[in-house]
Amino acid sequence: MTSTTTRPPAGAPDAEPRRSGLTARVVLGKVFAPVPSEFLLIASTALLLTGFGLVMVLSATSAVGTANGDAPYESLIKQSVFAVIGIPLMFIASRFTIGFWKRMAWPVLIGATAFQMLVFTPLGVDNDGNTNWIKIAGLQAQPSEFLKLALALWMGYVLFRKQTLLGLWRHVFIPVVPVSVAVMATVLAGHDLGTVSILVLVVLAALFFSGVKLRIFVIPLILAAGALVAFAVTSPNRMGRIMSFLDPVCTDYYNACYQPLHGIWGLASGGVFGLGLGNSKQKYDWLPAASSDYIFSIVGEEMGMIGCCVVLLLFALFAVGAFHIVRKTDDPFVRIVAGAITVWIVGQALLNVAVVLRLAPALGVPLPFMSQGGTSLVSVLIACGVLLSFARTIPTRTTAAGR
């Protein structure tokens, strides 16, 4: 039997270049494919809040920095470096698939916990009684910030794998409770109750969005509340802050009441329109954490109620985009992780604002995207990247109409 090879006639175009051109068009089509509105909403609000935060960090730090002999833009440059690192990481993370995040759940949690353990080595740095930072080559970092994202991913993966067994309390309890408690213990050992409170919020949010029955959900809720109260009352420092919060007059001005009072005074003095960008009075060393935990007070003082409403509106839009992912997805893993990340970021923002308004005792939690702190900014931007990668799985209107 003789085999024959069919060749294209002379002058006919080669099929290989045509196939290569088609492949190139397909690849470019994927790159420039329309993204869902949730993607645009989350990305735009994250970028706007980060940009707004850089402006407010400059305003809150330039005066004191100059008085101390430092360059007025030094804090802005440091924060900008982390923004330049975090924003590309956000868009790189947005290209990863859901399968990638499932595979990385355990490695990320183990790596983040190992990173947190460095605070108990000679690299650990103490700040106001909390040992929750490390310093390497002159750069200071807070490893516990990455535990928030790591715990959200891990909770999502474990609860996703146990979807059919979540009606039984023992399958909810193991390994969720032992592992979560062990992770939080590494932070609590450094006396950082504020970060532990956010980690508890992440765990409870993950349980809620996994569809755990209410009677099973209430048990870890009660245990978490009891543990937080116990650790609060056993610390004189924390009890002082709680008592100053409960004291309407706040008589202990020079100690526990100093920062909360100056925070609310700065916020109130801005009125509706504010004193003008750069015109804050509290930032002249009256408000110790003006650029970090109390940056919302500087926003209110300089930009007024209008500026505060803009910040809250941006967080609200961020929450709308993120919760749309939770509502539209069919993947339990996406729903759990997206819900936990959203509750972490938005819940931490509301808690920070509540502290400034003296509606909650001072816990030392930063305002996401805006407070000075490179580790916090990078971790939040990477978490936004995870949300953006989930948003890519939501069908666009064009795709839905074509089906």
C-alpha positions in Angstrom: 0.0 0.0 0.0 1.5 3.3 -1.1 1.0 6.3 1.1 0.6 9.7 -0.5 1.2 13.1 1.0 -1.1 15.9 0.0 0.7 19.2 -0.6 -0.9 22.6 -1.1 -0.8 23.8 -4.7 1.9 26.2 -5.7 1.1 29.7 -4.7 -1.4 28.7 -2.0 -0.9 30.5 1.4 0.8 28.4 4.1 -1.6 27.1 6.8 1.0 27.4 9.6 1.2 31.3 9.6 -2.6 31.3 9.4 -2.8 29.1 12.5 -0.2 31.2 14.3 -2.1 34.3 13.6 -5.3 32.7 14.9 -3.6 31.7 18.1 -2.2 35.2 18.6 -5.7 36.6 18.1 -7.2 34.2 20.6 -4.5 35.0 23.2 -5.0 38.8 22.7 -8.7 38.2 22.9 -8.3 36.7 26.3 -6.1 39.5 27.5 -8.4 42.3 26.3 -11.7 40.4 27.1 -14.3 42.6 28.8 -14.2 42.2 32.6 -17.3 42.2 34.8 -18.5 45.4 36.5 -17.5 43.9 39.8 -13.9 43.8 38.7 -13.9 47.5 37.7 -15.7 48.5 40.9 -13.3 46.7 43.3 -10.1 47.8 41.3 -11.2 51.4 41.0 -12.2 51.9 44.7 -9.0 50.2 45.8 -6.9 52.5 43.7 -8.8 55.6 44.8 -8.6 54.8 48.5 -4.8 54.0 48.1 -4.3 57.4 46.3 -6.3 59.2 48.9 -4.4 57.5 51.6 -1.0 58.6 50.2 -2.2 62.3 50.1 -3.4 62.1 53.7 -0.2 60.3 54.9 1.8 63.2 53.4 -0.4 65.8 55.1 -0.3 64.0 58.5 3.4 63.5 58.6 5.1 66.4 56.8 4.9 68.9 59.6 6.3 66.7 62.4 8.9 65.3 60.0 10.2 68.7 59.2 10.2 69.7 62.9 12.3 66.6 63.6 14.8 67.4 60.9 13.6 64.8 58.4 12.6 65.4 54.8 8.9 66.4 54.6 8.2 63.7 52.0 10.1 60.8 53.8 6.9 59.1 55.1 5.2 59.6 51.8 8.1 58.0 49.9 8.1 55.0 52.2 4.4 54.5 51.8 4.6 55.0 48.0 7.2 52.3 47.7 4.8 49.8 49.2 2.0 51.1 47.0 4.2 50.6 44.0 4.8 47.0 45.1 1.2 46.3 46.1 -0.7 47.6 43.1 1.2 45.4 40.5 0.9 42.4 42.9 -2.9 43.1 43.0 -3.2 42.8 39.2 -0.8 39.9 39.1 -2.9 38.0 41.7 -6.0 38.8 39.6 -4.7 36.6 36.8 -4.5 33.4 38.9 -7.2 30.8 38.7 -9.5 29.6 41.4 -7.7 26.2 41.3 -4.4 28.0 42.1 -5.8 29.6 45.2 -7.2 26.3 46.3 -3.8 24.7 45.9 -2.1 27.5 47.8 -4.4 27.6 50.8 -2.3 25.3 53.1 1.2 26.6 51.9 0.1 30.2 52.3 -1.2 29.6 55.9 2.0 27.7 56.9 4.2 30.4 55.3 2.3 33.3 56.9 2.4 31.6 60.3 6.2 30.9 60.0 6.6 34.6 59.1 4.6 35.6 62.2 6.9 33.5 64.4 9.8 35.8 63.5 8.4 38.3 66.0 9.7 36.0 68.8 13.2 36.0 67.4 15.8 38.8 67.8 14.2 40.4 64.8 11.1 41.2 66.9 10.3 44.8 67.7 8.2 46.0 70.7 5.8 48.9 70.3 3.6 50.1 73.2 3.7 46.7 74.8 2.9 44.8 71.6 5.6 42.6 70.1 4.0 42.2 66.7 6.6 43.7 64.3 10.0 42.6 62.9 12.8 44.7 61.6 15.1 43.5 58.8 17.8 45.8 57.3 16.1 48.9 58.6 12.7 47.9 57.3 9.9 47.3 59.7 7.0 44.9 58.9 4.0 43.5 60.6 3.7 39.8 59.7 0.2 39.3 61.3 -1.3 41.4 58.4 -0.7 38.5 56.0 -2.4 36.0 58.4 -5.7 37.7 57.6 -5.6 36.7 53.9 -4.0 33.4 54.7 -6.7 32.4 57.2 -9.4 33.5 54.7 -8.0 31.3 51.9 -7.5 28.3 54.3 -11.0 28.6 55.8 -12.5 28.7 52.3 -10.6 25.6 51.2 -11.3 23.5 54.3 -15.0 24.4 54.4 -15.3 23.9 50.6 -13.9 20.4 51.0 -16.4 19.7 53.8 -19.5 21.2 52.2 -21.6 18.0 52.6 -20.5 17.5 56.2 -21.1 20.9 57.7 -24.3 19.8 59.3 -22.2 17.9 61.8 -20.6 20.0 64.5 -17.4 17.8 64.7 -16.6 18.4 61.1 -17.0 22.1 61.6 -14.9 22.0 64.7 -12.0 19.9 63.2 -9.7 21.2 61.9 -11.2 24.8 61.8 -11.1 25.6 65.5 -7.7 24.0 66.5 -5.9 25.5 63.6 -7.5 28.9 63.9 -6.8 29.1 67.6 -3.2 28.1 67.0 -2.8 30.8 64.4 -4.4 33.4 66.6 -2.2 32.3 69.5 0.9 33.4 67.6 -0.5 36.9 67.4 -2.0 37.0 70.9 1.4 36.0 72.3 2.6 39.3 71.1 -0.3 41.0 73.0 -2.0 42.4 69.8 -5.7 42.0 70.6 -6.8 44.3 67.8 -5.4 42.0 65.1 -6.8 38.9 66.9 -10.2 40.6 66.8 -10.0 40.9 63.0 -8.8 37.3 62.7 -11.9 36.2 64.7 -14.0 38.2 62.3 -12.5 36.4 59.3 -13.2 33.0 60.8 -16.8 33.9 61.8 -17.4 35.4 58.3 -16.1 32.2 56.6 -18.3 30.0 58.7 -21.3 32.3 57.9 -20.8 32.2 54.2 -20.2 28.5 54.2 -23.8 28.0 55.2 -23.1 26.4 58.6 -26.3 26.0 60.6 -27.0 28.8 63.0 -26.9 26.5 66.1 -23.4 25.4 65.1 -22.3 28.9 64.2 -23.4 30.3 67.6 -21.0 28.1 69.5 -17.7 29.5 68.0 -19.3 33.0 68.2 -19.8 32.6 72.0 -16.3 31.1 72.5 -14.7 33.9 70.5 -16.5 36.6 72.4 -15.7 35.0 75.7 -12.0 34.6 74.9 -11.7 38.3 73.7 -13.3 39.5 76.9 -11.0 37.3 79.1 -7.9 38.6 77.4 -9.1 42.2 77.6 -9.8 42.1 81.4 -6.5 40.4 82.2 -4.5 43.3 80.7 -4.3 46.6 82.7 -3.5 48.5 79.5 -6.5 47.2 77.6 -8.8 47.7 80.7 -7.6 51.3 80.9 -8.6 51.9 77.3 -12.0 50.2 77.8 -12.7 52.2 81.0 -11.8 55.5 79.2 -14.2 54.5 76.4 -17.0 53.8 79.0 -16.3 57.1 80.8 -18.4 59.8 79.0 -16.3 62.6 80.5 -13.0 60.9 79.9 -11.3 62.4 83.0 -7.9 60.6 82.5 -6.8 63.2 80.0 -3.0 62.7 80.1 -3.1 58.9 79.8 -5.8 56.7 78.3 -8.0 59.6 77.2 -5.3 61.7 75.5 -5.5 60.2 72.0 -9.2 59.4 71.8 -10.1 63.0 72.9 -7.7 64.6 70.4 -9.0 62.3 67.7 -12.6 63.3 68.2 -11.6 67.0 68.6 -9.8 67.0 65.3 -12.7 65.2 63.6 -15.2 67.7 65.0 -13.2 70.8 64.2 -13.4 70.2 60.5 -17.1 70.9 60.3 -18.7 70.3 56.9 -16.0 71.5 54.5 -12.9 71.1 56.7 -10.0 73.4 57.4 -8.4 72.7 54.0 -5.8 70.1 52.9 -2.6 70.5 55.0 -4.2 72.7 57.6 -4.8 70.2 60.4 -3.8 71.4 63.9 -3.9 68.0 65.6 -1.1 66.6 63.4 1.4 68.9 65.1 2.2 66.2 67.6 -1.1 66.5 69.4 -2.4 63.3 67.9 0.3 60.6 68.3 -1.2 58.2 65.7 -2.3 60.8 63.2 -0.9 59.0 60.2 -1.9 55.5 61.2 -4.8 54.4 63.4 -6.3 57.9 63.6 -5.8 59.1 60.0 -9.6 59.3 59.6 -9.5 62.1 62.2 -7.1 64.0 60.0 -9.4 63.4 57.0 -12.3 64.9 59.0 -10.3 67.9 60.2 -8.9 68.8 56.8 -11.6 67.6 54.4 -14.6 67.9 56.7 -17.7 65.8 56.7 -17.7 65.8 52.9 -14.2 64.1 52.9 -15.3 61.5 55.5 -18.5 60.7 53.5 -16.3 60.2 50.3 -14.1 57.7 52.2 -17.2 55.9 53.5 -18.8 55.9 50.1 -15.7 54.3 48.5 -15.7 51.5 51.1 -19.5 51.1 50.5 -18.9 50.7 46.7 -16.0 48.3 47.4 -18.4 46.2 49.5 -21.1 46.3 46.8 -18.6 44.9 44.2 -17.3 42.2 46.5 -20.7 41.1 47.7 -21.9 40.8 44.1 -19.2 38.2 43.7 -20.5 36.3 46.7 -24.1 36.5 45.3 -23.3 35.6 41.7 -20.8 32.8 42.1 -21.7 29.1 42.0 -18.4 28.0 43.6 -18.6 27.6 47.5 -14.8 28.3 47.8 -15.2 31.7 46.0 -18.2 32.6 48.1 -16.5 31.8 51.4 -13.2 33.4 50.7 -14.7 36.5 49.0 -17.1 36.9 51.9 -14.4 36.6 54.5 -12.1 39.1 52.7 -14.9 41.6 52.4 -15.9 41.3 56.0 -12.3 41.7 57.0 -11.6 44.9 55.0 -14.9 46.6 55.4 -15.3 45.4 59.0 -11.9 46.7 59.9 -12.6 50.0 58.2 -15.9 50.4 60.2 -14.1 49.4 63.4 -11.4 52.0 62.8 -13.9 54.7 62.2 -15.9 53.7 65.3 -12.7 54.1 67.4 -12.1 57.6 66.0 -15.8 58.5 66.8 -15.4 57.0 70.3 -18.0 54.4 69.6 -15.5 51.6 70.4 -12.4 51.4 72.6 -9.0 51.9 70.9 -7.9 48.6 69.5 -4.9 49.7 67.3 -6.4 48.5 63.9 -5.4 50.6 60.9 -7.8 52.0 58.3 -7.4 49.7 55.2 -5.7 51.3 52.2 -5.2 54.6 53.9 -3.3 54.3 57.2 0.5 54.5 57.1 1.9 51.0 57.2 3.4 49.2 54.3 2.6 45.6 55.4 -1.0 46.5 55.9 -1.3 48.2 52.5 0.4 45.3 50.6 -1.7 42.6 52.3 -5.0 44.4 51.6 -4.0 45.0 47.9 -3.1 41.3 47.4 -6.5 40.4 49.0 -8.1 42.7 46.5 -6.2 40.8 43.8 -7.8 37.6 45.0 -11.2 39.2 44.8 -10.4 40.4 41.2 -9.4 36.9 40.2 -12.8 35.7 41.5 -14.5 38.5 39.7 -13.1 37.3 36.4 -15.1 34.1 36.8 -18.4 36.0 36.9 -20.0 36.1 33.4 -20.2 39.5 31.8 -23.4 40.8 30.3 -22.0 40.3 26.8 -21.2 36.7 27.6 -24.5 36.0 29.2 -26.4 37.6 26.2 -24.4 35.4 23.8 -25.5 32.2 25.4 
